């Protein structure tokens, strides 16, 4: 499967989950800085990734640039779909609100298991059912 088709598949999974949660979610088919529009107003960029081995540890490397430019000011949130998570049968979904102020975000398996991104998982689950976005990303602050 090509990277493009893999990304489209991820977008379709996210749209399906959001619809199951009661959201009105649709993929955008034109050239926009976001992938999905939710409830006719929330612009969502979706990133689907498989794990890599980095220094003997699983990690997911998410590039936030689109055509070599950060477009954070044009979207309302990012949803990361992490596939291939050990000890999980399905993907893990994380939600972040911009600005993240990084071009590449690395998410390590150890960080996931230790709960560093627990809030981002809860943000996704809350957004899926209520459509409310968090104010800021506490899980990225050190």
N, C-alpha and C positions, 0 to 999 in steps of 0.2 A: 504494500500500500504506500502510495506517495505521501510526502509530508503534507501536501495540500489536502488530499482526501482524508488523512488522519485528523487534520484540524477541523475539516467540515464535519466529520463524524463526531468529534468532541462537541462542536457547537450544537449539533442535533441532539446529543444526549442532554446537554444543559437546558436547551429549550424544552425538551420533554419533561425534565424534572421540574422546571419552573411552572409549566402548565399543570402538572400534577399537583403542585402546591397552590394552584388557583391564580397564578399570574397570567397575564395576556402577553406572551412572549413570541417574537417573530425574528427570524434571521433577516439580515439586510442583504440584498443581492446586488446593490450598487456599490461603487467604490466610496466607502465611508470610513472614517477612522475607528469605527466600532463594528462589532459583529452581530449584535442582537439589540433589539429595542424592546423594553419591558414596560408594560402598562402605558404605552404610547408616549413615554417621556423619559425613561431611564435608559441611558446609552451604556451598553456593556461590551467590554472587550474580553474575549475568552481566549485563554491559552491552555492548550492540552499538551502534556509532556509525558514521555516515558522516562524511567530512571536511567542514570548513567552511573558508572563506577568512578569515583573520584577519590584517589588515595585510599583505596580499599573500603570506601563507604558509599552507599547508595545516595544519590542526590538527584534533584530535578533542577535543571538550569532553565530559567524562564527569561527570555529576552523581551523587554518591554518596548523596544523600538519598532516602529512600523516604517519601512522604507528608509531606514537609517535616521529616523527622526522620532523624538518622544512626542506623543500626541496626547499626553495626559490631560491637558486643558480642554480637550474635546470629548472626553468620556466622563461618566459618573462613577463607574467602578470596574474593577478587574475581577474575573472569576478564573481561577486556576483549577484545571482538572488534572490531577496527578494520577497516572495509571501505573500499574505494576507495583503497588505498595505491598511489601511483604506483610503477611499476617492479615491481609484484607482481601475479601473476595471481589470488591468493587472499587472503583476510583474514589479518591478523596477530593472534595471540593473546598476551595478556600476563596474568600471574598475580601478584597482590599479596596479602599477608596483612594484615589489619587489626591495629592501627588506622592509617589513613592520616592521620587528623586534619585532613582538609580536606572541604569540602562539594562542591567542584568541582575536578576535575583536568584540566589542559590538557596534551595531548601534541602537540607540534609535529613536523612532518615532519623538520625539521632535527635534532631530538633523536633521532628514530628512526634516521635515516641515520647519525648520528655514534655510534650505539651506546649512548646513555644508557640505553635500556630493554632492552638485550641480555640482562641477567640475568633480567628479567621474562619474556622469551620463553623462555629456557632453563628457568625455573621451571615454565612451562606444559608444556613438552615432557617434563620430568622427572615432573611430577605425572601427566600422561597415561599414562605407562608404569609408574610405581612407586607412585603414590598418596601420595607423601610431599610435605608442604608445607615451604617454606623457613621459617626461624625469623624473619627480618625482611627488609625491603625495602631493600637497599643502593642500588638504582638511584634511589630517591627522596631519598636523603641527598645534600647538596651538599658 
